[in-house]
Amino acid sequence: MSDVRFFGCNLCEAMCGLKVTLDDGHIREVRGDPDDVFAHGHICPKGVALKELHEDPDRLRVPMRRGPRGLEEVSWDDALGEAAGRLGEIRARHGRDAVAFYIGNPTVHSHRASLGVQVLAAALRTHNVYNPNSQDSNPRLFACLQVYGDALSVPVPDIDRTDLLIMLGANPVASMGSMWALGDARARLTAVRKRGGRLVLLDPRRTETAAICDEHHFIRPASDAAWLLSMLHVIFTEQLADRDRLGAISTGHRALERAAASFTPERVAPVTGIPAEVTRRIARELCRTPRAAVYGRLGTCQTEFGPLASWLIEALNVVSGHFDREGGVMFPLAAADVATLARLLLPLGSAGSPSSSMRCRRRPWRRRWRLPVRDRFAASSRSREIPCCRRPTVRASVAPSSSSTTWSRSIST
């Protein structure tokens, strides 16, 4: 007897709709749900492979304990009791930070599991908590904390109204838009071109997204920060920024201008592999296009200077005049205020104080930072003030040599 059931894939933030066909209780196939209002039938290979994962003979279905004769099945009460007892012994002997735990995507994308994890975290009181962000997103979250005052205040490109989208180290056609959650990514990206807009990609690899872009530039790995500084150099030196608006919504932009002064496109070109004339043209097009956005993802995060590159992307959107504007980058209006909920549930620690006043223009910004405040680059939207703190002080030199091009850098915060 056949039966069809519908689920949401919980393997990543895209949460694509699944259409699962069962035969006598066994999975026959997993397909994308064409009627899903978000993904419109798209799923990645991981979603299709859920059938193999579910039916894998090595999948754990009951608690197992390793004994003299190998793995043996035990009851849930025995397993949980032993785990709790041994965790208690380890904490008593070595301290609470001797314990670490990892929270995976399926847990994060389950309301019940997410709340349960917070109870466990409160009981363990360890600082060693890891999740998928530890692998690919922490630089972006850190940058948003520095610029907007909250790691969970993450602006995203207004894809359905933008006319120019510049992407660095991103492959949204495959990922559905990491930290963006586009849904039907391919259709929404190609719609930009259909209405006369343009897609520009900087990526060392010829990706699925590169195939649908107007331009694909093979930037050298880990040189994103240098290229972004050269973009800012062009904008400042050619007076392309709206300084009145920039001064009204931000602080620290003059220090940023000084930091970018030495990063001319000609000096940076040997490092990035992007010709100087291409960098200048893209910078001009970015500022002269009323509705444009810059977006970076995995490729900009998983490098030596991932936090700096992520910070510079946020700065570039602000300086070019595309922050908090239609077709630029905007804060999504979520069904629930996740940032407020997180501050209620999570011990934020070095990620910031939960008492920050983020929504009121009338109250002064007060926050005690754990590191010295060197500068501030604050951006405020029409609906709320979004404070921030430290801008990294960057000292860099681009020095070609006879055998290779080196980039000697020193970053202090």
C-alpha positions in Angstrom: 0.0 0.0 0.0 1.4 3.4 -1.1 1.4 6.5 1.0 2.8 10.0 0.5 3.9 12.1 3.3 5.4 15.6 3.4 8.3 16.8 5.6 10.8 19.6 5.8 14.4 18.6 5.4 16.3 19.6 8.5 19.9 19.1 7.3 20.5 22.8 6.6 18.9 26.2 7.0 17.2 26.0 3.6 14.6 23.6 5.1 13.4 22.4 1.7 10.1 20.7 1.4 10.2 16.9 1.0 7.7 14.6 -0.7 8.3 11.0 0.7 6.6 8.1 -1.0 6.1 5.0 1.2 5.3 1.4 0.1 4.0 -0.7 3.0 5.8 1.6 5.5 9.2 1.5 3.6 10.6 4.5 1.8 10.4 4.2 -2.0 11.7 7.6 -2.9 12.4 11.1 -1.6 11.7 14.0 -3.9 11.3 17.7 -3.6 7.8 18.9 -2.9 6.7 21.0 -6.0 4.0 22.7 -3.9 6.4 23.8 -1.2 5.9 27.6 -1.1 9.6 28.2 -0.4 11.8 25.6 -2.3 9.3 24.9 -5.1 10.5 21.3 -5.5 14.2 21.9 -5.2 16.3 19.6 -3.0 20.0 18.9 -3.0 21.7 15.5 -3.0 21.6 15.4 0.8 17.8 15.4 0.8 17.6 12.6 -1.7 20.1 10.6 0.4 17.8 10.7 3.4 16.4 7.4 2.3 19.9 5.8 2.5 20.5 7.4 5.8 17.2 6.1 7.2 17.7 2.6 6.0 21.5 2.3 6.7 22.1 -1.0 8.5 24.7 0.7 10.7 22.4 3.4 11.8 22.0 3.5 15.6 18.4 2.8 16.6 18.9 1.9 20.3 21.6 2.9 22.9 24.7 0.8 22.6 27.5 0.4 25.1 31.0 -1.0 24.4 31.9 -3.9 26.6 34.3 -6.8 26.6 32.3 -8.5 23.8 32.0 -5.3 21.7 28.9 -3.1 21.4 25.9 -4.3 23.4 22.4 -2.9 23.5 21.3 -1.3 26.8 18.1 0.4 27.9 17.6 4.1 27.7 17.5 4.4 31.5 20.8 2.7 31.8 22.4 4.7 29.0 21.3 8.1 30.3 22.1 7.2 33.8 25.6 6.1 33.0 26.2 9.1 30.7 25.0 11.5 33.4 27.1 9.9 36.1 30.3 9.9 34.1 29.8 13.5 33.0 29.4 14.4 36.6 32.7 12.6 37.5 34.6 14.3 34.7 33.3 17.8 35.7 34.2 17.1 39.4 37.7 16.0 38.6 38.7 18.3 35.7 36.3 21.2 35.8 33.2 22.1 33.8 35.2 23.1 30.7 36.6 19.5 30.4 33.2 18.8 28.7 32.4 20.0 25.2 29.4 19.3 23.0 28.5 19.8 19.4 25.0 20.9 18.2 24.3 19.8 14.7 21.9 21.1 12.1 19.1 18.6 12.7 19.1 19.7 16.3 19.1 23.4 15.6 16.2 23.0 13.1 14.0 21.2 15.7 12.2 23.4 18.2 12.0 20.7 20.8 15.6 19.6 20.4 16.9 23.3 20.4 15.1 24.0 23.7 16.4 20.7 25.2 20.0 21.6 24.2 19.7 24.9 26.2 18.7 22.9 29.3 21.7 20.7 28.8 24.0 23.7 28.3 22.7 25.3 31.4 23.4 22.2 33.4 26.9 21.6 32.0 27.9 25.3 32.2 30.8 24.6 29.8 32.3 27.3 27.5 33.1 24.6 24.9 30.0 24.6 22.7 30.4 23.9 19.0 27.9 23.9 16.1 28.0 24.2 12.2 28.8 27.9 12.6 32.1 26.8 14.2 33.0 25.4 10.8 31.8 27.9 8.3 29.9 30.9 9.7 31.5 32.3 12.8 33.5 35.0 10.9 30.3 36.4 9.4 28.5 36.3 12.8 31.5 38.0 14.4 31.5 40.7 11.7 27.8 41.4 12.3 28.5 41.7 16.0 31.2 44.3 15.4 29.2 46.3 12.8 25.6 46.0 14.1 26.0 45.2 17.7 24.4 41.7 17.6 25.8 38.5 16.0 22.3 37.5 15.0 21.5 40.8 13.2 22.5 39.5 9.7 21.5 41.6 6.7 20.9 39.8 3.4 20.6 40.9 -0.2 17.1 42.0 -1.2 17.3 39.5 -4.1 13.9 40.2 -5.7 14.5 43.9 -6.1 18.3 44.1 -6.7 19.8 45.1 -10.1 23.4 44.2 -9.3 24.5 41.3 -7.0 28.3 40.8 -6.3 29.1 37.5 -4.7 32.3 36.4 -3.2 33.1 32.8 -2.3 29.4 31.9 -2.5 27.5 29.1 -4.4 23.8 29.8 -3.7 22.6 27.6 -6.6 24.0 24.6 -4.7 23.5 25.8 -1.1 20.2 27.6 -1.6 21.9 30.7 -0.2 23.8 30.0 3.0 22.9 32.5 5.8 20.3 33.8 3.2 17.9 30.9 2.7 16.7 31.8 -0.7 14.4 28.9 -1.3 14.3 28.4 -5.1 17.8 30.0 -5.5 18.3 29.3 -9.2 15.0 30.8 -10.2 15.4 33.9 -8.0 19.0 34.6 -9.2 18.1 34.1 -12.9 15.2 36.5 -12.4 17.7 39.2 -11.6 19.1 38.8 -15.1 15.7 38.5 -16.7 14.7 41.9 -15.5 17.9 43.5 -16.8 20.1 43.1 -13.7 23.6 41.6 -13.4 25.2 38.9 -11.4 29.0 39.1 -10.7 30.9 36.2 -9.0 34.4 36.2 -7.5 35.4 32.6 -6.8 38.5 30.4 -7.4 36.3 27.6 -8.6 33.9 27.3 -11.6 30.7 26.6 -9.5 27.1 26.0 -10.4 26.4 29.6 -9.6 29.2 30.7 -12.0 27.3 29.1 -14.8 24.4 31.6 -14.5 26.4 34.7 -13.8 27.2 37.6 -16.2 30.8 37.7 -14.9 33.0 35.2 -13.1 36.4 36.3 -11.9 38.8 33.7 -10.6 40.0 35.5 -7.4 42.9 33.8 -5.7 42.1 32.0 -2.5 42.3 34.0 0.8 42.8 37.3 -1.0 39.2 38.5 -0.5 40.1 41.0 2.2 42.7 42.7 0.0 40.3 43.0 -2.9 37.6 44.4 -0.7 40.0 47.0 0.6 40.9 47.9 -3.0 37.2 48.4 -3.8 36.8 50.7 -0.8 40.0 52.6 -1.9 38.3 53.3 -5.3 35.1 54.4 -3.7 36.8 56.8 -1.3 39.4 58.2 -3.7 36.9 58.8 -6.6 34.4 60.3 -4.2 31.7 57.7 -5.1 30.3 57.5 -1.6 27.4 59.7 -0.3 29.3 61.2 2.6 26.3 63.0 4.0 24.3 59.7 4.4 27.4 57.8 5.4 28.0 60.3 8.2 24.4 60.2 9.3 24.3 56.4 9.7 27.8 55.5 10.6 30.9 56.3 12.6 34.5 55.2 11.9 34.3 55.6 8.1 37.2 58.1 8.1 39.4 55.6 9.8 38.3 53.0 7.3 39.2 55.4 4.5 42.7 55.8 5.9 43.1 52.0 6.3 42.1 51.5 2.6 44.4 54.3 1.3 47.3 52.1 0.5 45.3 49.3 -1.1 45.2 50.6 -4.7 43.8 48.1 -7.3 47.1 48.2 -9.0 49.0 47.1 -5.9 46.5 44.5 -5.0 46.1 43.0 -8.5 49.1 40.6 -8.2 47.7 39.2 -5.0 44.1 38.7 -6.0 44.5 37.9 -9.7 41.8 40.5 -10.5 43.0 43.2 -13.0 43.0 46.7 -11.6 40.7 48.0 -14.3 38.2 45.3 -13.5 38.2 46.2 -9.8 37.7 49.9 -10.6 34.9 49.2 -13.0 33.0 47.0 -10.5 33.5 49.6 -7.7 32.0 52.3 -10.0 29.1 50.1 -11.1 28.4 49.1 -7.4 28.1 52.8 -6.4 26.2 54.0 -9.5 23.6 51.2 -9.4 20.8 52.4 -7.1 19.8 48.9 -6.1 22.9 46.7 -5.6 24.3 44.4 -2.9 27.5 42.5 -2.0 27.3 39.0 -0.5 30.0 36.7 0.7 29.9 33.2 2.2 31.9 30.1 2.8 34.8 31.1 0.6 35.3 34.4 2.5 34.9 32.8 5.9 37.2 29.8 5.7 40.4 31.6 5.2 43.1 33.1 7.4 41.5 36.5 7.3 37.8 35.3 7.2 36.6 37.7 10.0 38.3 40.7 8.3 36.9 39.8 4.9 33.4 39.3 6.4 33.7 42.7 8.2 34.8 44.4 5.0 31.7 43.1 3.1 29.4 44.7 5.7 31.5 47.9 5.5 31.4 47.9 1.7 27.6 47.7 1.6 27.4 50.6 4.0 30.0 52.8 2.3 28.5 52.1 -1.2 25.1 53.3 0.0 23.3 50.0 -0.2 22.7 49.2 3.5 19.0 49.3 4.5 17.7 50.1 1.1 15.4 48.3 -1.3 17.5 46.1 -3.6 20.5 46.4 -1.2 21.0 44.5 2.0 18.3 44.6 4.6 17.4 42.8 7.8 14.8 40.1 7.2 11.5 40.4 9.1 11.4 37.0 10.8 8.3 35.3 12.2 10.0 35.3 15.6 12.8 37.6 16.9 15.5 34.9 17.2 18.0 37.4 18.6 15.8 38.3 21.6 15.0 34.6 22.2 18.7 33.7 22.1 19.6 36.4 24.6 16.9 35.0 27.0 18.2 31.4 26.6 21.9 31.6 25.9 24.8 32.7 28.0 26.3 35.0 25.3 29.7 35.5 27.0 32.2 37.1 24.7 29.5 37.3 22.0 28.1 40.4 23.7 25.9 41.6 26.5 22.3 40.6 26.4 21.3 44.1 27.8 22.2 46.1 24.7 19.7 48.7 23.6 19.4 48.0 19.9 16.0 49.3 19.0 15.8 52.8 20.6 17.3 55.8 19.0 16.7 58.0 22.1 18.7 55.9 24.6 22.5 56.1 24.3 24.4 53.0 23.4 26.0 51.4 26.4 28.0 48.2 26.3 31.0 46.9 28.2 33.4 45.3 25.7 35.8 42.6 26.7 38.5 44.0 24.3 39.6 47.6 24.0 37.5 49.7 21.7 39.7 51.2 19.0 37.0 52.6 16.8 33.4 52.2 15.9 31.6 51.7 12.7 27.9 52.0 13.6 25.1 51.8 11.1 21.5 52.7 11.9 18.5 51.7 9.9 15.2 53.7 9.5 13.5 51.4 12.0 16.2 51.1 14.7 19.7 52.1 15.6 22.2 49.4 15.2 25.4 50.1 17.1 28.7 48.4 16.8 32.2 48.5 18.1 35.7 47.6 17.1 37.0 48.0 13.6 40.2 46.0 13.1 43.3 48.1 12.6 44.8 46.8 9.4 48.4 47.2 8.4 49.2 45.5 5.1 51.7 45.5 2.3 51.5 43.9 -1.1 55.0 43.0 -2.2 55.7 41.2 -5.5 58.8 39.1 -5.5 60.7 37.4 -8.3 59.3 34.0 -7.6 55.9 34.7 -6.1 53.6 37.4 -4.9 53.4 37.7 -1.1 51.1 39.6 1.1 52.6 40.5 4.4 49.9 41.4 6.8 49.6 42.4 10.4 46.2 42.7 12.1 45.7 44.0 15.5 42.4 44.6 17.3 
